[in-house]
Amino acid sequence: MASYTLSFIPLTVSNPRIFVSRANGSPSSSSSQIPLTSLFGKKLLVTQPPRRCFVPKHRCLTSASTVFSVPTAQPENGSSDKLPKWSARAIKSLAMGELEARKLKYPTTGTEAILMGILVEGTSTAAKYLRGNGVTLFKVRDETINLLGKSDMYFFSPEHPPLTEPARKVIDWAIDEKKKAGVDGELTTAYLLLGIWSQKDSAGRQILETLGFNEDKAKEVAKSMNEDVDLSFKKQGQ
């Protein structure tokens, strides 16, 4: 005795005309009935479910921008007028330092985070000097965790972790030293690196010392404090 297996096959109706009927014969839009013929010659009635209107989502190109404000704390010496202009690399290093603090879920941005930011930016003279002397991002990150510990996994860092007191002093030191130098040009990442080194009790200084950075290397960095590559297209074209 032969047995037959009925399988449900999705039907695609290309004809826009559909036969719709109610029990009383009046037209309806709730369900549609399409007459088909079976293999055995009998008429089948396939009921099509109510149509659903799908509203296509329009793709919207959204541009996101991150605004980072360089701290403008009062330098130790001099007035606030004629503050030095920050280089693009120095600004990016500060922004990346803030991001590194958020990655580690720290509530504040410390000197260790600024140090990591310099290495994340990676193209400055200071960053290249650090890498050339064995101070890499991964080593600094590991030393940071060893020194400060891991944050609680359920803690969420603020969108802009505020600077710690030593980190603010790094900014003040960099601005003050640039003003005292009396040379034209931008405030480079080398000022930030030496600013970290100037804070003897800070986490950034301790990490640098652990990784072999010393006074002699700080003096070498000081020689190239104003020698970072200028990113201005106008000056490059001259």
Contacts in CASP RR format, 6 or more apart in sequence:
PFRMAT RR
TARGET T0000
AUTHOR 0000-0000-0000
METHOD contacts of the structure
MODEL  1
MASYTLSFIPLTVSNPRIFVSRANGSPSSSSSQIPLTSLFGKKLLVTQPP
RRCFVPKHRCLTSASTVFSVPTAQPENGSSDKLPKWSARAIKSLAMGELE
ARKLKYPTTGTEAILMGILVEGTSTAAKYLRGNGVTLFKVRDETINLLGK
SDMYFFSPEHPPLTEPARKVIDWAIDEKKKAGVDGELTTAYLLLGIWSQK
DSAGRQILETLGFNEDKAKEVAKSMNEDVDLSFKKQGQ
11 34 0 8 1.000
11 46 0 8 1.000
13 34 0 8 1.000
13 48 0 8 1.000
18 32 0 8 1.000
18 34 0 8 1.000
18 48 0 8 1.000
19 32 0 8 1.000
19 33 0 8 1.000
19 34 0 8 1.000
19 35 0 8 1.000
20 27 0 8 1.000
20 28 0 8 1.000
20 29 0 8 1.000
20 31 0 8 1.000
20 32 0 8 1.000
20 33 0 8 1.000
21 27 0 8 1.000
21 28 0 8 1.000
21 33 0 8 1.000
22 28 0 8 1.000
29 50 0 8 1.000
29 51 0 8 1.000
30 50 0 8 1.000
31 47 0 8 1.000
31 48 0 8 1.000
31 49 0 8 1.000
31 50 0 8 1.000
32 47 0 8 1.000
32 48 0 8 1.000
33 45 0 8 1.000
33 46 0 8 1.000
33 47 0 8 1.000
33 48 0 8 1.000
34 45 0 8 1.000
34 46 0 8 1.000
34 47 0 8 1.000
34 48 0 8 1.000
35 43 0 8 1.000
35 44 0 8 1.000
35 45 0 8 1.000
35 46 0 8 1.000
36 43 0 8 1.000
36 44 0 8 1.000
36 45 0 8 1.000
36 46 0 8 1.000
37 43 0 8 1.000
37 44 0 8 1.000
38 44 0 8 1.000
66 95 0 8 1.000
68 91 0 8 1.000
68 94 0 8 1.000
68 95 0 8 1.000
68 98 0 8 1.000
70 86 0 8 1.000
70 91 0 8 1.000
70 94 0 8 1.000
70 171 0 8 1.000
71 163 0 8 1.000
71 168 0 8 1.000
71 171 0 8 1.000
72 80 0 8 1.000
72 83 0 8 1.000
73 168 0 8 1.000
73 171 0 8 1.000
73 172 0 8 1.000
73 175 0 8 1.000
74 80 0 8 1.000
74 172 0 8 1.000
75 83 0 8 1.000
75 172 0 8 1.000
75 175 0 8 1.000
75 176 0 8 1.000
75 179 0 8 1.000
76 172 0 8 1.000
76 173 0 8 1.000
76 176 0 8 1.000
77 176 0 8 1.000
77 179 0 8 1.000
77 180 0 8 1.000
78 176 0 8 1.000
78 179 0 8 1.000
82 179 0 8 1.000
83 175 0 8 1.000
83 179 0 8 1.000
84 175 0 8 1.000
84 178 0 8 1.000
84 179 0 8 1.000
84 185 0 8 1.000
84 186 0 8 1.000
84 187 0 8 1.000
85 185 0 8 1.000
85 186 0 8 1.000
85 187 0 8 1.000
86 186 0 8 1.000
86 187 0 8 1.000
87 186 0 8 1.000
87 187 0 8 1.000
87 188 0 8 1.000
87 189 0 8 1.000
87 228 0 8 1.000
87 231 0 8 1.000
88 231 0 8 1.000
89 121 0 8 1.000
89 123 0 8 1.000
89 124 0 8 1.000
89 188 0 8 1.000
89 189 0 8 1.000
89 228 0 8 1.000
89 231 0 8 1.000
90 124 0 8 1.000
90 186 0 8 1.000
90 187 0 8 1.000
90 188 0 8 1.000
90 189 0 8 1.000
90 191 0 8 1.000
90 192 0 8 1.000
92 121 0 8 1.000
93 114 0 8 1.000
93 117 0 8 1.000
93 118 0 8 1.000
93 120 0 8 1.000
93 121 0 8 1.000
93 124 0 8 1.000
93 127 0 8 1.000
93 189 0 8 1.000
93 192 0 8 1.000
94 114 0 8 1.000
94 117 0 8 1.000
94 192 0 8 1.000
96 116 0 8 1.000
96 117 0 8 1.000
96 118 0 8 1.000
96 120 0 8 1.000
96 121 0 8 1.000
97 109 0 8 1.000
97 113 0 8 1.000
97 114 0 8 1.000
97 116 0 8 1.000
97 117 0 8 1.000
97 120 0 8 1.000
98 109 0 8 1.000
98 113 0 8 1.000
98 160 0 8 1.000
98 161 0 8 1.000
99 117 0 8 1.000
99 120 0 8 1.000
100 113 0 8 1.000
100 116 0 8 1.000
100 117 0 8 1.000
100 120 0 8 1.000
100 141 0 8 1.000
101 108 0 8 1.000
101 109 0 8 1.000
101 110 0 8 1.000
101 113 0 8 1.000
101 157 0 8 1.000
101 161 0 8 1.000
102 157 0 8 1.000
102 158 0 8 1.000
102 159 0 8 1.000
102 161 0 8 1.000
104 113 0 8 1.000
104 141 0 8 1.000
104 144 0 8 1.000
104 145 0 8 1.000
104 150 0 8 1.000
104 151 0 8 1.000
104 157 0 8 1.000
105 151 0 8 1.000
105 152 0 8 1.000
105 153 0 8 1.000
105 155 0 8 1.000
105 156 0 8 1.000
105 157 0 8 1.000
106 113 0 8 1.000
106 148 0 8 1.000
106 151 0 8 1.000
106 157 0 8 1.000
106 161 0 8 1.000
107 151 0 8 1.000
107 155 0 8 1.000
107 157 0 8 1.000
107 158 0 8 1.000
107 161 0 8 1.000
108 161 0 8 1.000
108 162 0 8 1.000
108 163 0 8 1.000
108 164 0 8 1.000
108 167 0 8 1.000
109 161 0 8 1.000
109 162 0 8 1.000
109 163 0 8 1.000
109 164 0 8 1.000
109 167 0 8 1.000
110 163 0 8 1.000
110 164 0 8 1.000
110 166 0 8 1.000
110 167 0 8 1.000
110 202 0 8 1.000
110 203 0 8 1.000
110 204 0 8 1.000
111 164 0 8 1.000
111 166 0 8 1.000
111 167 0 8 1.000
111 170 0 8 1.000
111 196 0 8 1.000
111 199 0 8 1.000
111 202 0 8 1.000
111 203 0 8 1.000
111 204 0 8 1.000
111 205 0 8 1.000
112 140 0 8 1.000
112 143 0 8 1.000
112 144 0 8 1.000
112 147 0 8 1.000
112 148 0 8 1.000
112 202 0 8 1.000
112 203 0 8 1.000
112 204 0 8 1.000
112 207 0 8 1.000
113 144 0 8 1.000
113 161 0 8 1.000
113 167 0 8 1.000
114 167 0 8 1.000
114 170 0 8 1.000
114 192 0 8 1.000
114 196 0 8 1.000
114 204 0 8 1.000
115 140 0 8 1.000
115 193 0 8 1.000
115 196 0 8 1.000
115 204 0 8 1.000
115 207 0 8 1.000
115 208 0 8 1.000
116 137 0 8 1.000
116 140 0 8 1.000
116 141 0 8 1.000
116 144 0 8 1.000
118 124 0 8 1.000
118 126 0 8 1.000
118 127 0 8 1.000
118 130 0 8 1.000
118 189 0 8 1.000
118 192 0 8 1.000
118 193 0 8 1.000
119 127 0 8 1.000
119 130 0 8 1.000
119 131 0 8 1.000
119 135 0 8 1.000
119 136 0 8 1.000
119 137 0 8 1.000
119 140 0 8 1.000
120 137 0 8 1.000
121 127 0 8 1.000
121 189 0 8 1.000
122 128 0 8 1.000
122 131 0 8 1.000
123 229 0 8 1.000
124 188 0 8 1.000
124 189 0 8 1.000
124 190 0 8 1.000
124 228 0 8 1.000
125 188 0 8 1.000
125 189 0 8 1.000
125 190 0 8 1.000
125 224 0 8 1.000
125 227 0 8 1.000
125 228 0 8 1.000
125 229 0 8 1.000
126 188 0 8 1.000
126 189 0 8 1.000
126 190 0 8 1.000
126 192 0 8 1.000
126 193 0 8 1.000
126 221 0 8 1.000
127 189 0 8 1.000
129 217 0 8 1.000
129 220 0 8 1.000
129 221 0 8 1.000
129 224 0 8 1.000
130 136 0 8 1.000
130 193 0 8 1.000
130 213 0 8 1.000
133 212 0 8 1.000
133 213 0 8 1.000
133 217 0 8 1.000
134 211 0 8 1.000
135 208 0 8 1.000
135 211 0 8 1.000
135 212 0 8 1.000
135 213 0 8 1.000
139 211 0 8 1.000
140 207 0 8 1.000
140 211 0 8 1.000
143 207 0 8 1.000
143 210 0 8 1.000
143 211 0 8 1.000
144 203 0 8 1.000
144 207 0 8 1.000
147 203 0 8 1.000
147 206 0 8 1.000
147 207 0 8 1.000
148 203 0 8 1.000
151 157 0 8 1.000
163 171 0 8 1.000
166 199 0 8 1.000
166 201 0 8 1.000
166 202 0 8 1.000
166 203 0 8 1.000
167 202 0 8 1.000
169 195 0 8 1.000
169 198 0 8 1.000
169 199 0 8 1.000
170 192 0 8 1.000
170 195 0 8 1.000
170 196 0 8 1.000
170 198 0 8 1.000
170 199 0 8 1.000
170 202 0 8 1.000
173 191 0 8 1.000
173 194 0 8 1.000
173 195 0 8 1.000
173 198 0 8 1.000
173 199 0 8 1.000
174 187 0 8 1.000
174 191 0 8 1.000
174 192 0 8 1.000
174 194 0 8 1.000
174 195 0 8 1.000
175 187 0 8 1.000
177 191 0 8 1.000
177 194 0 8 1.000
177 195 0 8 1.000
178 187 0 8 1.000
178 191 0 8 1.000
181 225 0 8 1.000
181 226 0 8 1.000
183 226 0 8 1.000
185 226 0 8 1.000
186 228 0 8 1.000
186 230 0 8 1.000
188 225 0 8 1.000
188 226 0 8 1.000
188 227 0 8 1.000
188 228 0 8 1.000
189 228 0 8 1.000
190 221 0 8 1.000
190 222 0 8 1.000
190 224 0 8 1.000
190 225 0 8 1.000
190 226 0 8 1.000
190 228 0 8 1.000
191 225 0 8 1.000
193 221 0 8 1.000
194 218 0 8 1.000
194 221 0 8 1.000
194 222 0 8 1.000
194 225 0 8 1.000
196 202 0 8 1.000
196 204 0 8 1.000
196 205 0 8 1.000
196 208 0 8 1.000
197 205 0 8 1.000
197 208 0 8 1.000
197 213 0 8 1.000
197 218 0 8 1.000
198 205 0 8 1.000
199 205 0 8 1.000
230 236 0 8 1.000
END
